[in-house]
């Protein structure tokens, strides 16, 4: 009788551990999937950031060129205005 109770207790304990381990494995797989998804999102965001940086650099270059051209035009106007006398 005592032996039967011990065997049943052992079976119940092992069954409960098997249930926990499969649940833990499921949780681990879920977390792994979430980490993979987050890694993909981070990669996509890094690509977008690279595109934005490139666009900002292009805009900065265009802005500098426009500023230089405006300064050149102002100097020409100043020279023309300075050459006229009454």
C-alpha positions in Angstrom: 0.0 0.0 0.0 2.7 2.4 1.0 4.6 1.5 -2.1 1.6 2.2 -4.3 1.1 5.6 -2.7 4.7 6.5 -3.3 4.5 5.4 -6.9 1.3 7.5 -7.4 2.9 10.5 -5.8 5.9 10.1 -8.0 3.7 9.9 -11.1 1.7 12.9 -10.1 4.9 14.9 -9.4 6.5 14.0 -12.7 3.2 14.7 -14.6 3.0 18.2 -13.0 6.7 18.8 -13.9 6.1 17.8 -17.4 3.1 20.2 -17.6 5.3 23.0 -16.2 8.2 22.3 -18.5 5.9 22.5 -21.6 4.4 25.7 -20.4 7.9 27.1 -19.7 9.0 26.0 -23.2 5.9 27.7 -24.7 6.7 30.9 -22.8 10.3 30.7 -23.9 9.2 30.3 -27.5 6.8 33.2 -27.2 9.5 35.4 -25.8 11.9 34.3 -28.5 9.4 35.2 -31.2 8.9 38.6 -29.6 12.6 39.3 -29.5 12.9 38.3 -33.2 10.0 40.6 -34.1 11.6 43.5 -32.1 14.9 42.8 -33.8 13.3 43.1 -37.2 11.5 46.3 -36.2 14.8 47.8 -35.0 16.4 46.9 -38.3 13.6 48.6 -40.2 13.9 51.7 -38.0 17.7 51.9 -38.6 17.1 51.8 -42.3 14.5 54.6 -42.0 16.9 56.6 -39.9 19.7 56.2 -42.5 17.3 57.5 -45.2 16.4 60.5 -43.0 20.0 61.3 -42.3 20.7 61.1 -46.1 17.8 63.4 -46.8 18.9 65.9 -44.1 22.4 65.9 -45.5 21.1 66.6 -49.0 18.9 69.4 -47.7 21.8 70.9 -45.8 24.0 70.9 -49.0 21.2 72.5 -51.0 20.7 75.1 -48.3 24.4 75.9 -48.2 24.4 76.3 -52.0 21.4 78.6 -52.0 23.0 80.7 -49.2 26.2 81.0 -51.2 24.4 82.0 -54.3 22.3 84.6 -52.4 25.5 86.1 -50.9 27.1 86.3 -54.4 24.0 88.0 -55.7 24.0 90.5 -52.8 27.6 91.4 -53.6 26.8 92.0 -57.2 23.9 94.2 -56.3 26.1 96.1 -53.8 28.8 96.6 -56.6 26.2 97.8 -59.1 24.7 100.2 -56.5 28.1 101.5 -55.5 29.1 102.3 -59.1 26.2 104.8 -59.6 26.8 108.3 -58.3 24.8 111.4 -58.7 
